[in-house]
Amino acid sequence: MPAKGSTLLRRGIAVAAALPLLTLAACGYGSDKDEDTSKVAAEGKKLSADTVRIGYFPNLTHATALVGDQEGLLQKELGGTKASYSQFNAGPSEIEALNSGSIDIGWIGPSPAINGYSTTDGKGLRIIGGSASGGVKLVVDPKKIKSLKDVKGKKIATPQLGNTQDVAFLNWIAEQGWKVNAQSGKGDVSVVRTDNKITPDAYKSGSIDGAWVPEPTASKLVAEGAKVLLDEADLWPDKKFVITNIIVSQKFLKAHPDVVEAVLRGSVKTNKWINANPDEAKAAANTKLKALSGKELPADVIDPAWKSIRFTDDPLASTLNSEADHAVKAGLLEKPKLDGIYDLAPLNKVLKAEGGSAVDDAGLGVK
């Protein structure tokens, strides 16, 4: 039997799925196949799979995947095995794609990964690596909200019911002593689930008073006159918390460990290149975003956004339990059993070969 809270979250997603098709398109429920960058396999030995299907978001918090795709760094490590890419606008839809076999590996936030693991009784996915920390902010209309206490009674957007930012905001609301129905978003604060692509327009129209969102959406709002009221990193020890993980279906991991290792090697090398060449990496990420959306981010958006994100191979596993607790407190999930959610052996093998240090699974790894 699935957990009661997990069932509630799935019901919330099912309600979203019943919306008209126009709304579905606006909310990004589904994926877009990246035909332009399903790159022709590089020269070299083909691994145990002809193709590996990779999912990620067109967000700067997924810049490891954006840059790895744009620069061909992931494909290089795959050799004759082809990397095929799909984009998603929120975690629940990517989890559905992983569970259905539409993708094999994905970059994703912690809350959907937790839910995806718990609702399959620990049989659907593993977290195999980290990618990014930070890059999430509460930005507000300074004419309506001048302090944190002014958030009460206002309309604040999050990307989707049950996504990582939604859970974080609901947890923050609870810590203020305010009450909100997690499913409806109604209460002392109105939580308005709005796709990141249309959040800036919603802000400009006045239909929302602010948003708890990842980059670059936060900086897009600032460019429209919003102010950063809170950086989520300030709520965490050492200002570090996982915002993007790498997940894989357990079926694919078992069948194609060499392909998984190659993708992880590409991710590690991409992060190394990003951190060594921040300006070039930022430009590469912007080029990829332009290819996906039709336009690049202006400097007044991408520059502050990029500075707020840390790219790391460490999945920061110790923060995952905290994020799970936040979902429990919000009423979206009963206490999940996360034992075995991580398999960091392939990543640590890659890190050792690259001269790096092993990362820890906080006791939540496979036994």
N, C-alpha and C positions, 0 to 999 in steps of 0.2 A: 504493500500500500504506500503511495506517495505521501509525503508530509502534507498536513493540512495547509500550511503556509505556501508550500510549493504549488498546491492545487489552486490556491487563490491567485498566485502570480500567473499561472497558465490561463486561468479564467480571464484575467485582465488582458492578457495577450490575445485571447480568443475574441474578446470584445473589440479590440483594435482591428482584428482581421475581418470583422463584420462590417466595417465602415465602407462607404462608397469607394470605388476605385480611385477617384480623384484624390480623396483623402489619403488612401494608401500610398499613392505616388508621392504626395507631399511628405508623408511620414517616413518614407524610405523603407517601407516594410518589404524587404526582398533585396535583390542584388542586381548589379549591373556588370555584365561580363566585359572585361577590359580587353577588347579585341586587338587594340593597337599594341598592347604590351604583353600579349601571350607570346613571348618571344620564341623565335625558332631556336631549337635546342642548340647549344654550343657544341663545338667540336669536342670530342672526348668520349670516353666510355659511358655507355648508357648504364644506369643503375638498375635496380630490380623492378622499377616501374617505368612505363613509357612516359607518363605524365604525372605531375603532382599538382593538385588544384589548391590554390592558396587564396585565402580571404583576408581582407583588411578594410579599414575605414579610410575615407579620404579626409582624415584629420591629421593635424601635426603631431598629436600624441601617438600616431602610428607611423611616424616618419622613418623608423627603421625599415618598414615594409615599403613605404613610398620611395625612399632612396635606393633600397636594395633592388626594387623593381626597375626604377628609372635608369640606374647605372649598370644594371645587369649583374650586380654582385651576387645575387642569389642564384641566377642562372649559371654563372661561371662555376659555382661549386657543384651544380647538378650535372654538369657535363652534357652527355647525350640524352638525359632525361629532361623533358620539356616542363617549364614552369608556366602554368595557366592561372591567371589572376581574376578574381571577382571582388567587387566592392560592396560594402554594406554600410548602412547608416546608423545601425544600432545593434547591440549585442544579441538580443533575443532572436532576431532573424538569422544572424550568423550561426547561432547554436542550432537552429532548425536545419540550416544547410549542412552543418557537420553531421547531425544525427541522421539526415536523409541520405548522406553520401555524396552530396553535391560538391562539397569541398573536403579536403583531407587535413589541412593545417590552416590555422588562422591566428591573426593578431586580434586580441579582444580584451575588454576590460574585465576586472575581477568578479564583479557581481554576476554577470551572465555565465561566467565560467563556473562559479560556485553553484548557481542554479542548475546549469546544464549537467554538472556532476551529480548533484543530489537527486534530481528528478529521474535519473537513469540508474539509481541505486549504485552509483560509482562505476558504471560499466560503459559510459559513453565517451569520455575524454580523459586526457591527462594534460596537466600544465607542464610544459617541457622547458620553459625558459622565460626570462623577463625581457622587457623592451624599453619601458619608459616609466618615469616617476614624475609627478607634478603635472602642471599645465591645466589646472582646473580652477576657476574663479567664480565668485558671486559678483556679478556686475549689475548695477542698478541705475535707474534714472535719478540723478542727483537733485532734481526738483521735487521729487516725491519721497525719496528715501535719503536721509542724511546720516543715519546711524543704524546699527544693527537692530535696535529695538523697533525702528520704523518699518522693518520688513513685515511685522505683524499686520494683517489686514490687506496686504498687497498681493498682486498676481505675479508669480515668479515661474519662469519656464524651466523645465528640465527636458532632456532629449526624448525619453520614452519611459513608460512605466517599468520599473524594475531594472533600468540600466544603472550603471555605476554611479553616475552623477545624481540620478533620482534617489537612489538609496542614501547617498551621502547627504543630500539636502534634507531628506526626511529625518535622518538621524540628527542633523544639526537643529532642525525645528524642535525635535523632542527634547534636546538638551537645553533649549530655551524655556522649556516648560509649556510649550504651546501644543495644541492638539490638531491633528490633520488625519482624515480618513485616507489611508495609503492608496486604496483602490480608486476612489473618486477624486482624490486630490483636494477635497473641500474641507475647510476648517478655519483655524486661526490665520492660516496663510492659504491662498489658492495656488496649488501646484498645477501648472498648466503644461501638459506634455506636448511638446512642440519640436518637430524635427529641426536639427541644427541648420539646415539649408534655408528655412523660412523664419527662423527666430529673429534675425536682424530686421526683416520686414514687419514682423509682429511688434517689435520694439518701436520701430519708426511710426507705426500706426497708433501706438498707445494701447494696444490690446494686452500687453504685458508691461510690468513695471521693472522687470529685471530678469536675470537668468543665472542659474548655476550650471555652467557649461564648460566643456573642454576647449582647448585652442584648436583652430583659430577663431571659433565663434565668439569667445570672450573678447578678443581684441577687435573683432569686427564691430561689436556693440560699442566698445570704447571709441572707435573711430566715428560712431554715430552720436557721440556725446555722453555715453554712459560712463560711470566711474566704477573702478574696482573697489568693492566694499570689503571683500575678504578673499584671500588666497588660501585655498584648501590646504596647501602645504604647511601653513602656519598652525594647523590643527594637529599635526603629526610630529612625533619625536624625530629630531634631526631633520625635520621638514621633508622626510622621505615616505612615500607610500606608493604602492603599485597602482599604476593607471592602465598599463597595457602589458598583458601576458602573451605568450605563444602557447597555443593549445593544439592538440592532435587527436584524431579519433584513435581509440585504442586498437581498433581493427587495423588501421593503416600502420600504426606503430609496430604492431606485431608482424605484419606482412612485409613491411619495407623499412626496417631500421636504418639501412644505409641511406635511404632517401631523406629520412628524418634528420639523420646526422649531417647530411649535406646542407639541408636548409638551415640548421642551427649554426653550422660553420659559416654559411653566408651571412646569417644575422650577426654573429660575433664580429666578423670582419667588417660588416657594414657599420655597426656601432663604433668600432675602432676608427673607421674612416670619418664618421660623423664628428666624433669628439676631437679628432686631429685636424679636421678641416671644416669648422662650423659654417663659414660663409659659403663655401662651395656646396656643402651638404644642404644648407638652407635653400640655395638656388636650385639644386636638384629636386628637392621636395616640392618647391614651387612650380617647377616645370612639369612635374608629374600631376600636380593639382590642376594646372592649366589644361593638360591633356584630358583629364577626367571631367572637368567642369566647364571648360571653354574659356576660362580666364584665370590669370594668376592673382595672387594676393598682393595688394600694394604694400609698400615698405612700412607704412604706419600701422599695418596689421601684423605682418609676418615678423617684423623685427622684435616687438615686445613679446609676441607669442612664443617665438623660438627661445628667447632667454629664460622663459619660465619652465622649460621642460628639461629633464635630465635623462639622457639615454644610457641605459644600463642593461647588462646581461643578467644581472641578479633579479630574480622574480620578487625579491623582498617578501619572502614567504611569511615572515612573522606578522606582516600587516594584513595578510589574507584573513586570518581568524578575526581580526578586528572588523574588517569589512563584512564578514559573515554575520558577526554580532549586530552590526548596524542594520542589516536586512531583517534579522530576527526582531530587533527592537521596533522596526518600522511596521511589523506585522505582515511582511511579505514572505517570510520563510520561518519554519520551525527550525530549531537548532540542527544544522546539518552535520552529518558525519563526513568529515573531510579527510580522514585517513586514506592515504593512497592517491590523493588528487595530484600529487607531484611525481614525476619521474625525471629526475635531474641527472641521471647517470650519463645519458648521451651528451648533454650540455657540458658536464664536468669533464668528460673525455675530450671534448673540443677545446675547452678552456685550458686544460693541461697541455695539449698539443700546441696551443698558441702562446704558452708561457704565462697564462693567467692563473688566478686562484679559484679554487672550487667554491661554489655557492651552496647555501644551506636550505633544506626544505622544511625547517622548523618542526621536524617530527611528523610531517604530513606526507612523507614519501612512501612509495611502494615498499613493501617488506620483502 
